[in-house]
Amino acid sequence: MFAYILSKKNLEIIYNYIFAIPVFRAKNSFRLMKFKAFLKANAIIPALLLFTASSCGGDKPKSGDKKNNWKTDNTVVYHVIGDVDEMHPTNGTSAQRQEIMLYTQVFLIQTNYPNPSEPYLYFAKSGPVISEDGLNYSYELRTDLKFDDGSPITAEDLVFTYKANKCQLVNNPHAKPYLDHLKTIIVDPTDKNKVTLVMKDRYIQNLWFVTDYPIMQRKFFDPDNVLSKYPFEQLDDKNFIGDKNKDLKDWATSFNDPKFSNNIEFLAGAGPYKIEKWDRGQSITLVKKKNHWTAARGGLYEDAYPDKIIMKISKDPTATKLEFKKQVYDASAYLDIKTLAELQADDEFNKNYSSEFTPTYNFNYIGMNLKPDNRHKKFFTDKLVRRAMALLVPRDDINLIVNKNKYKKIIGPVHPSKPEYNSELKLIEYNVEEAKKLLAQAGWKDTDGDNILDKVIDGEKVQFQFKLNYMTTTTSWADMAKLTAESMLKAGVKAELNPLEFGVQIESCKNHDFDMYIAAWASASVPEDFTQIWHTSSWASKGSNYVGFGNSETDALIDSIKYAIEDSKRIPMVKRLQAIIYEEQPYVFLYAQMRRIAIHNRFDNREMYAEKPGLLLNRLKLNTGSAKPSAE
Amino acid sequence: MLKYIGKRILLFFPTMIVITLIGFVIAINAPGDPVERMMTSAQSGGEIGTNSVSQIENKKFWQHKLGLDLPVFYFSLTKLSYPDTLYRVFDRQENEGLSRLLDQYGNWKEISDYYLALGRFQKLLSAFKLGAFTLSAEYDKNVVSENLNTIKFEAIALRSSYNDNIINAKFNTINNLMADHVFFAEFKDELKKVKAKYNEVKTKSTGWRNYIPALYFYGNNQYHRWLFGDGEFSKGLVRFDFGMSYTTKDKVTKKIADSLPWSLFFSMLSVLLSYFISIPLGVRAAQKRGGRFDRISSLLLYALYSMPGFFVALLLMVFFTNPDFLDIFPTQGVKPAEGYPDDASFFQKVGISLPYIVLPLIAYTYHSFAYLSRTMRTSMLEVVNMDYIRTARAKGLPEKKVIWKHAFRNSLLPLITLFANVFPAAIGGSIIIETIFTIPGMGQAVFASIAEKDFPVIIAVLTISGVLTLIGYLVSDILYAMADPRIKYS
């Protein structure tokens, strides 16, 4: 037994699980080999521990020895990394909540995963028909959709949904801005199954904002029909004070009640699944509704192949990896890069699971302060310096060490898979010598021989030494920052590592209180409005243009893009904007992130998408011949 | 004794007020804004249009609703130069800027006038009708927009600036932009007023007011709402209501009640186990001082002690839950993903959960072995050298009786002291072990609350920990008296 424990293979396993330090692996392979040798020589303590336990437990066959060991139940155990905050149909902000909504709720339209440029008509039967001025979006509604009590979903429920979300007293501050462009909703007086969403302006996201609002049953959430007394326009009026209307206040208090957030008896929705069990911090179980209307219809969201979906939480990558090896999980879209890369190296895993790194629209970047006020020095006001920074970031090394070479290098904020991507712009490759030249051109020289560049700015000699902020949420940010700082030092630029808690980093960014920071932005397949990140108005008002990018030309482009509904007009403008951003280099664009998906082969329909959440669990169909591994 | 306990319980109340207040102030002043966090949607991956007017109004609305725009406590001891209304400036940077101006010039009236003038200037900037203006004049709309945004940014930055050089630099930037672009002519008068107000701040300085203390009282404050309720989200601590969690929108007490049982279960079981194992180990090591058992147990226990919790937890997981190695325990959780069978009895549930509990329990417990057994050993060594033990031995009592009847009781006092910390540790949980093994305990709940700026939960946990610490020390004192009758509290 003891010899077995100390066998070379087992020690390798332990090393791989616990001791592998990615930065060491690439940079210091020699040191790492010595470390492994040290580990082998000093394995007595863990081995003793093991001896004690294993003498009681005995060995079990390795999963590789087992055949035909797939589960046969029609339940998908889905790996997630966090719990849901609340399951209220309007309140709550967690990503997991949004994912569950896809299975438990019905929407007017929803993302059409196989073809994300077209909406999936869910409650909508046809439409939208867009008026010539681009302000009216008319839909015809289906009549065969029902809530769980058997009553049909109607236009009244749709109107109630938008009103409830708009109401100032409803506890959903995160969701209200998406309704800012909606002026009113009109139900056709001659045909109750036709509605028109009237928008305030021609905005490129006028079609897609409705995907965020699940349709709520008016009768269930507002039995006294209080909201019918308040037109949408009134709720939208910023001078309207909801608190002064007792009936509205009482309704909002009852609507915000935690029972609609946490008590599974009150978690109502018209989707094919309902929440059966919620063990806080452990798992959420969705169960397929019996005799549901979706059974007769079928479709991307109406299909309900698994009888149960269990969303089981695991935050620790080692634990997750072990559970995948044990086939506890059937699917995940949240594996970390290292975990999936290591699992893919295991033949047994590949026999049991289909797995892929699939594209996402999210990207990582390094932001620089282009318009520092007097709290910060003018390091990055010159675009030559910013270009030099781009040349100094070792993206290949970071990608190899931190991202296992899985992420895709990018040149700008638009994902390469989008039609508006500007493919004429070339990647900026790592080049220290070129960076040194650019820095010298920009006036940065090492005049005092301390290996740090310096320059006289506004009459004061300034060392090229600044703080590089990064978040403490995961270790990959720290690894990226370390590798970047190490590389910059080669050109005489000293980036001091400054780890910050997530909220503190966001606050410092909003207040423009930084020199350089590493972060990421999330995006989607829908046409993008660049105002939030790139317009000067978002800088002036402490918005998300943290770096202070922008000039009259880019503002003009952004203003035009967001109202250009036709692709033929929009795409050239987006390409031009990318070219300007590329030229100005306000960010060092790093990578487009990849989603890490694994699905057990005992299910068919193992479709993986670029759009969040990356897969649809309701579509996973139990492979009836799943008693043995498939040939795939 | 009873009188002593009564006194101690009475002392609980002032101590509790201090504890709750300290906890409250720390939590409220931690970086990050809970309303900002509430408004951050996960689906946007960061945040959304925080610059929109409706978003700013929305934020103010919720700050007011949650009482975050109120002063923190019933009174504040400050400088005479400071007004009693400074808390109303909710933006931390602006509040800090105004405070620094007050520290320099000490004249709130002038500073307030300057701040208000700046507000009017900003309002004018916001009201600037870009479209109408640029249609009637021959200027590029985008040039106007870009420069307008620069002026807006400088005006915002002025609100939190306090350094004279910086303020003047910002005024100069705005002046230069206005001089370069005639379309900003309508702002000139308002800017002049702002500058005049700033000059008044400098010329009418009353710095002496900074040297005189002032006391302000606030009837309606955040602490008061927390104690007595806000009429909407909380009935107040006096009614054992800690308010509403900002993340789950449920009662904080419910959130704690959901998480606490698992943490209590593991910490109490771990305490029992560690005391049960460490005491005999310590006693035996003391009995055989310097012997083989003493040396080997010391080595092993210190080796265990030196290993960090996360490392041991991962080691246990990799060794004992690994299909490539030994797969004898479940990897994580406290029960199967499918839950318990519907008809399972309590004991069946315990049976199902037992394999899930073993590894986390070891990870919870091993750390205490070295500390407790070494403490027991040292204490026992002191006692066994006492005269009365020598007497007991001289009387011919068997060694077992000497140790367990005469020496043991007197060597327990240091362990009782350690016992006082068991209660607060139970509510704190262990973040790392709970995360690794996915145990839905207090450690995870507290960590998530800190990350989410869920102040009501953080404050509640701090308060309950404080109460439990007090109870722990009281229990220790009572146990002292029970262990050693010579200890009198009267």
Chai-1 contact restraints between the chains, C-beta under 6 A:
chainA,res_idxA,chainB,res_idxB,connection_type,confidence,min_distance_angstrom,max_distance_angstrom,comment,restraint_id
A,I13,B,D324,contact,1.0,0.0,6.0,A-B,restraint_1
A,I14,B,V318,contact,1.0,0.0,6.0,A-B,restraint_2
A,Y17,B,V318,contact,1.0,0.0,6.0,A-B,restraint_3
A,I18,B,L314,contact,1.0,0.0,6.0,A-B,restraint_4
A,I45,B,A303,contact,1.0,0.0,6.0,A-B,restraint_5
A,P46,B,L315,contact,1.0,0.0,6.0,A-B,restraint_6
A,L50,B,F319,contact,1.0,0.0,6.0,A-B,restraint_7
A,A53,B,F320,contact,1.0,0.0,6.0,A-B,restraint_8
A,S54,B,L326,contact,1.0,0.0,6.0,A-B,restraint_9
A,G57,B,I328,contact,1.0,0.0,6.0,A-B,restraint_10
A,K60,B,D327,contact,1.0,0.0,6.0,A-B,restraint_11
A,K62,B,P323,contact,1.0,0.0,6.0,A-B,restraint_12
A,K62,B,D324,contact,1.0,0.0,6.0,A-B,restraint_13
A,S63,B,P323,contact,1.0,0.0,6.0,A-B,restraint_14
A,V77,B,A337,contact,1.0,0.0,6.0,A-B,restraint_15
A,D85,B,T247,contact,1.0,0.0,6.0,A-B,restraint_16
A,D85,B,T248,contact,1.0,0.0,6.0,A-B,restraint_17
A,E86,B,T248,contact,1.0,0.0,6.0,A-B,restraint_18
A,E86,B,K249,contact,1.0,0.0,6.0,A-B,restraint_19
A,T93,B,S41,contact,1.0,0.0,6.0,A-B,restraint_20
A,T93,B,A42,contact,1.0,0.0,6.0,A-B,restraint_21
A,S94,B,A42,contact,1.0,0.0,6.0,A-B,restraint_22
A,A95,B,A42,contact,1.0,0.0,6.0,A-B,restraint_23
A,Q98,B,Q43,contact,1.0,0.0,6.0,A-B,restraint_24
A,P173,B,M38,contact,1.0,0.0,6.0,A-B,restraint_25
A,P173,B,M39,contact,1.0,0.0,6.0,A-B,restraint_26
A,P173,B,N58,contact,1.0,0.0,6.0,A-B,restraint_27
A,P173,B,W62,contact,1.0,0.0,6.0,A-B,restraint_28
A,H174,B,M39,contact,1.0,0.0,6.0,A-B,restraint_29
A,H174,B,S41,contact,1.0,0.0,6.0,A-B,restraint_30
A,K176,B,N58,contact,1.0,0.0,6.0,A-B,restraint_31
A,P177,B,I48,contact,1.0,0.0,6.0,A-B,restraint_32
A,P177,B,G49,contact,1.0,0.0,6.0,A-B,restraint_33
A,P177,B,S52,contact,1.0,0.0,6.0,A-B,restraint_34
A,P177,B,Q55,contact,1.0,0.0,6.0,A-B,restraint_35
A,D180,B,S54,contact,1.0,0.0,6.0,A-B,restraint_36
A,P258,B,K249,contact,1.0,0.0,6.0,A-B,restraint_37
A,P258,B,D250,contact,1.0,0.0,6.0,A-B,restraint_38
A,S261,B,K249,contact,1.0,0.0,6.0,A-B,restraint_39
A,N262,B,D250,contact,1.0,0.0,6.0,A-B,restraint_40
A,R280,B,D258,contact,1.0,0.0,6.0,A-B,restraint_41
A,R280,B,P440,contact,1.0,0.0,6.0,A-B,restraint_42
A,G281,B,P440,contact,1.0,0.0,6.0,A-B,restraint_43
A,G281,B,Q444,contact,1.0,0.0,6.0,A-B,restraint_44
A,Q282,B,G333,contact,1.0,0.0,6.0,A-B,restraint_45
A,Q282,B,P440,contact,1.0,0.0,6.0,A-B,restraint_46
A,S283,B,A337,contact,1.0,0.0,6.0,A-B,restraint_47
A,I310,B,A337,contact,1.0,0.0,6.0,A-B,restraint_48
A,K312,B,A337,contact,1.0,0.0,6.0,A-B,restraint_49
A,I313,B,T438,contact,1.0,0.0,6.0,A-B,restraint_50
A,S314,B,T438,contact,1.0,0.0,6.0,A-B,restraint_51
A,K315,B,T435,contact,1.0,0.0,6.0,A-B,restraint_52
A,D316,B,I436,contact,1.0,0.0,6.0,A-B,restraint_53
A,T318,B,L314,contact,1.0,0.0,6.0,A-B,restraint_54
A,A319,B,T331,contact,1.0,0.0,6.0,A-B,restraint_55
A,A319,B,Q332,contact,1.0,0.0,6.0,A-B,restraint_56
A,L322,B,T321,contact,1.0,0.0,6.0,A-B,restraint_57
A,L322,B,N322,contact,1.0,0.0,6.0,A-B,restraint_58
A,L322,B,T331,contact,1.0,0.0,6.0,A-B,restraint_59
A,E323,B,T331,contact,1.0,0.0,6.0,A-B,restraint_60
A,K325,B,P323,contact,1.0,0.0,6.0,A-B,restraint_61
A,K326,B,P323,contact,1.0,0.0,6.0,A-B,restraint_62
A,D373,B,A157,contact,1.0,0.0,6.0,A-B,restraint_63
A,N374,B,I166,contact,1.0,0.0,6.0,A-B,restraint_64
A,G503,B,G32,contact,1.0,0.0,6.0,A-B,restraint_65
A,V504,B,P31,contact,1.0,0.0,6.0,A-B,restraint_66
A,N511,B,Q93,contact,1.0,0.0,6.0,A-B,restraint_67
A,A522,B,G45,contact,1.0,0.0,6.0,A-B,restraint_68
A,Q532,B,G49,contact,1.0,0.0,6.0,A-B,restraint_69
A,T536,B,E146,contact,1.0,0.0,6.0,A-B,restraint_70
A,T536,B,N149,contact,1.0,0.0,6.0,A-B,restraint_71
A,S537,B,N149,contact,1.0,0.0,6.0,A-B,restraint_72
A,S538,B,N51,contact,1.0,0.0,6.0,A-B,restraint_73
A,A540,B,N149,contact,1.0,0.0,6.0,A-B,restraint_74
A,A540,B,K152,contact,1.0,0.0,6.0,A-B,restraint_75
A,A540,B,F153,contact,1.0,0.0,6.0,A-B,restraint_76
A,S541,B,N51,contact,1.0,0.0,6.0,A-B,restraint_77
A,G543,B,T50,contact,1.0,0.0,6.0,A-B,restraint_78
A,G543,B,N51,contact,1.0,0.0,6.0,A-B,restraint_79
A,N551,B,E146,contact,1.0,0.0,6.0,A-B,restraint_80
A,S552,B,N142,contact,1.0,0.0,6.0,A-B,restraint_81
A,S552,B,V143,contact,1.0,0.0,6.0,A-B,restraint_82
A,S552,B,E146,contact,1.0,0.0,6.0,A-B,restraint_83
A,D555,B,N142,contact,1.0,0.0,6.0,A-B,restraint_84
A,D555,B,S145,contact,1.0,0.0,6.0,A-B,restraint_85
A,D555,B,E146,contact,1.0,0.0,6.0,A-B,restraint_86
A,A556,B,N142,contact,1.0,0.0,6.0,A-B,restraint_87
